[in-house]
Amino acid sequence: MRIALVQLTSSRSVEDNLALVRARTAEAARRHADVVVFPEATMRAFGHSLTEIAEPLDGPWAQAVRAAADDAGVVVVVGMFTPGVGGTVRNTLLVHGRGVETHYDKIHLYDAFSFLESDTVTAGKEPVTFTAGGVTFGLATCYDVRFPDLFTSTADDGAQVQIVCASWGPGPGKAEQWDLLVRARAVDSTCFVVAVGQSDPEAAGVDAKHGAPTGIGRSAVVNPFGHLLERAGSGPETLYVDLDVAQVAKAREALPVLANRVRL
């Protein structure tokens, strides 16, 4: 199973961001990727109006992403915004390709570090997994990575690979926390973790709205024992990784933390 982690900095323009999705998806297909993962908020960067661009899952932006995935013959996971309750939006991951069609709405909203995502976003309620090529994936978005129960829940539902799509804001200690958390969630769930973040806007040459979550890069792939396999830098780049999911079963046999849990 070859995964492409597309680290980019999205902008205000949904059209420009869609063009990036199309181009990177086609490039990943040429590199024989099976699953192509984009960051949270790929549709539009935080710091701009989300309600004015949010659309249903059958809207034109999502349909264009589906067409790109189908043309390339891959599964695409991409962050977008769908209508929420009372004039809010949902922070949504769209998943499409190779017969897969699902979505995940971010459960844990980022009400931290003086930012209130809950002011503009309706929280999701249900963990989501999907299966492609015989591999089962769990889905999580950014702040979700601080909550291990989501990852053990999707592991209980069969996940062997955890996908984390993020727009991880900078700040004191934030890079260290990101590095720690993606590794910890791999150990908690004895899964691979594929964590894809927005790149640093400065490194990408993109103007970012001050005070809104943007990105630090550092997309990463971690194995079920928490060992770092790949890590991106701060700027835009695509990582490619070939996962041997048979390692998950071996890890769970050696370190059966899911089976040994005592539910308190």
MOGI-V292166 format. One record per residue. RES is the residue in three letters. SS is DSSP state (helix for helix, strand for strand, loop for the rest). NEAR is the number of other C-alpha atoms within 8 Angstrom. D_CENTER is the distance of its C-alpha to the mean C-alpha in Angstrom with 2 decimals. Layout:
BEGIN
res->{RES RES}
ss->{SS SS}
near->{NEAR NEAR}
d_center->{D_CENTER D_CENTER}
END
This chain:
BEGIN
res->{MET ARG ILE ALA LEU VAL GLN LEU THR SER SER ARG SER VAL GLU ASP ASN LEU ALA LEU VAL ARG ALA ARG THR ALA GLU ALA ALA ARG ARG HIS ALA ASP VAL VAL VAL PHE PRO GLU ALA THR MET ARG ALA PHE GLY HIS SER LEU THR GLU ILE ALA GLU PRO LEU ASP GLY PRO TRP ALA GLN ALA VAL ARG ALA ALA ALA ASP ASP ALA GLY VAL VAL VAL VAL VAL GLY MET PHE THR PRO GLY VAL GLY GLY THR VAL ARG ASN THR LEU LEU VAL HIS GLY ARG GLY VAL GLU THR HIS TYR ASP LYS ILE HIS LEU TYR ASP ALA PHE SER PHE LEU GLU SER ASP THR VAL THR ALA GLY LYS GLU PRO VAL THR PHE THR ALA GLY GLY VAL THR PHE GLY LEU ALA THR CYS TYR ASP VAL ARG PHE PRO ASP LEU PHE THR SER THR ALA ASP ASP GLY ALA GLN VAL GLN ILE VAL CYS ALA SER TRP GLY PRO GLY PRO GLY LYS ALA GLU GLN TRP ASP LEU LEU VAL ARG ALA ARG ALA VAL ASP SER THR CYS PHE VAL VAL ALA VAL GLY GLN SER ASP PRO GLU ALA ALA GLY VAL ASP ALA LYS HIS GLY ALA PRO THR GLY ILE GLY ARG SER ALA VAL VAL ASN PRO PHE GLY HIS LEU LEU GLU ARG ALA GLY SER GLY PRO GLU THR LEU TYR VAL ASP LEU ASP VAL ALA GLN VAL ALA LYS ALA ARG GLU ALA LEU PRO VAL LEU ALA ASN ARG VAL ARG LEU}
ss->{loop strand strand strand strand strand strand loop loop loop loop loop loop helix helix helix helix helix helix helix helix helix helix helix helix helix helix helix helix helix loop loop loop loop strand strand strand strand loop loop loop loop loop loop loop loop loop loop loop loop loop loop loop loop loop loop loop loop loop helix helix helix helix helix helix helix helix helix helix helix helix helix loop loop strand strand strand strand strand strand strand strand strand loop loop loop loop loop strand strand strand strand strand strand strand strand strand loop loop strand strand strand strand strand strand loop loop loop loop loop strand strand loop loop strand strand helix helix helix loop strand loop loop loop loop loop loop loop strand strand strand strand loop loop strand strand strand strand strand strand strand helix helix helix helix helix loop helix helix helix helix helix helix helix helix helix loop loop loop loop strand strand strand strand strand strand loop loop loop loop loop loop loop helix helix helix helix helix helix helix helix helix helix helix helix helix helix helix helix loop loop strand strand strand strand strand strand loop loop loop helix helix helix helix loop loop loop loop loop loop loop loop loop loop loop loop loop loop loop strand strand strand loop loop loop loop loop strand strand strand strand loop loop loop loop loop strand strand strand strand strand strand loop loop loop helix helix helix helix helix helix helix helix helix loop loop helix helix helix helix loop loop loop loop}
near->{10 11 13 14 14 14 18 13 15 11 12 7 7 10 6 8 13 12 8 8 11 10 8 9 14 10 8 11 12 7 6 7 14 12 12 15 13 17 16 16 14 13 11 14 12 11 10 8 7 10 9 5 8 11 11 8 8 7 8 7 8 11 10 9 12 11 8 12 14 10 6 9 10 14 14 16 12 13 15 14 14 12 12 10 7 4 8 12 15 14 15 12 14 14 12 13 13 9 5 11 7 8 9 13 12 14 9 8 12 9 9 6 4 5 9 10 9 10 6 9 12 11 12 10 6 7 10 9 12 9 9 10 5 5 10 12 14 16 12 13 12 11 10 12 12 6 8 9 6 10 13 11 9 14 13 8 7 9 14 14 13 15 12 13 16 15 13 12 10 10 6 5 6 9 11 7 8 9 9 8 10 13 13 9 13 17 11 11 12 17 14 13 17 13 13 18 18 17 17 14 14 7 10 11 6 9 7 9 8 5 6 10 10 16 15 14 15 13 13 14 13 16 12 15 9 10 8 10 8 9 10 12 8 10 12 13 9 9 11 9 9 7 7 6 10 6 8 12 8 8 12 11 7 6 7 9 10 11 5 6 6 4 3 2}
d_center->{17.17 15.98 12.33 11.74 9.17 9.99 10.33 12.18 13.64 13.87 17.23 19.19 20.05 18.10 20.36 19.61 15.85 16.49 18.76 16.16 13.94 17.20 18.39 15.44 15.12 18.87 18.92 16.45 18.70 21.67 20.27 20.06 16.34 15.68 11.94 10.33 6.62 6.38 5.15 5.76 9.47 9.98 12.85 14.57 14.30 15.16 18.91 20.01 20.97 18.24 20.84 22.65 19.86 18.17 19.14 19.28 17.22 20.32 20.67 21.22 17.89 16.08 19.12 19.00 15.48 16.90 19.92 18.12 16.37 19.79 21.73 19.77 19.80 16.18 13.24 10.71 7.22 7.12 7.07 10.76 13.45 15.94 19.27 19.65 22.89 25.68 24.37 20.86 17.55 14.65 11.12 9.85 7.30 9.94 10.46 13.73 16.05 18.68 19.71 16.38 15.89 13.85 11.52 10.07 11.31 10.19 13.05 13.62 14.47 14.85 18.63 19.22 20.69 22.69 19.86 19.97 16.98 19.08 21.66 19.74 17.07 17.91 16.09 14.90 17.04 15.94 13.58 12.47 12.70 13.57 15.79 16.16 18.91 19.92 16.70 14.92 11.21 9.91 6.94 6.11 5.41 7.17 10.73 10.12 10.12 13.78 14.77 15.57 17.03 13.82 13.10 16.77 16.90 14.47 16.32 19.48 18.37 18.15 14.68 15.24 11.76 8.95 5.33 3.63 1.72 5.50 8.94 10.92 14.55 17.36 20.35 22.63 21.03 17.41 16.64 18.48 16.69 13.21 14.84 16.59 13.94 11.58 14.92 16.28 13.70 14.49 18.11 17.96 16.65 18.14 15.09 13.38 10.16 7.87 6.17 5.46 7.26 9.70 13.01 16.11 17.84 21.18 20.30 19.06 22.20 20.56 22.18 19.99 21.21 22.61 21.35 18.00 14.68 14.06 12.75 14.27 12.60 12.93 9.89 11.09 11.96 14.06 16.55 17.71 20.32 18.06 19.27 17.30 17.36 15.82 14.89 14.65 16.96 16.63 17.07 15.46 15.24 13.81 13.80 15.09 15.44 17.60 16.90 20.01 18.89 22.53 21.83 20.07 23.37 25.33 23.37 23.82 27.48 28.01 26.04 25.94 24.34 22.99 26.52 28.22 26.57 29.11 27.86 29.64}
END
